[in-house]
Amino acid sequence: MPKIKLSEKTISQIKEICAQFDNQEGELINVLHQVQSKLGYLPAEVQEVIAKELKMSVAKVYGVVTFYSFFTMLPQGEHPISICMGTACYVRGAEQVLTEFKRQLNIEVGQTSPDGKFSLSSLRCVGACGLAPVVTVGEKVYGRVSPQQVGKIIAEYQEGCPSEAQSA
């Protein structure tokens, strides 16, 4: 991955977030959530600042970032799409749903569309097994998704705000 140069403003924002949690090592996950919410992702350079502020090793920060699927070290699209691949979702066709998202967006898992609108990932389990297969777009959850619904979901976000009528 190419090294990025953090602006002073970004470094200041990271330090402010760490300070909100009293620079406590035990607040690492909360700090990571807040920083990712603000910046969109957690590249190595951001992890270094967090490690320094929380007085911990960069390896420990990296370990947490790579352990939890919620965190990402790559820039995400404006609308991050995640397909649950847990057992219930997989058995009920999540693989076909994922294949259809890949086909329609012309990207692979871990990639972002050239226009920056969509990024695609798969998750182990979102904890909504009764709604399998489950897709999330940002914070919005779609349940019982079929490959035939993929185009409609994508169109919602290409046209603007998602409709309130469609939800899990």
Buried (B, 14 or more C-beta within 10 A) or exposed (E): EEEEEBEEEBBEBBBEBBEEBEBEEEBBBBBBBBBBEEBBBBBBBBBBBBBBBBEBEBEBBBEBBEEEEEBBBBEBBBBBBBBBBBEBBBEBBBBBBBBBBBEBBEBEBEBBBEEEBBBBBBBEBBEBBEBBBBBBBBEBBBBBBEBEBBEEBBEBBEEEEBEEEEEB
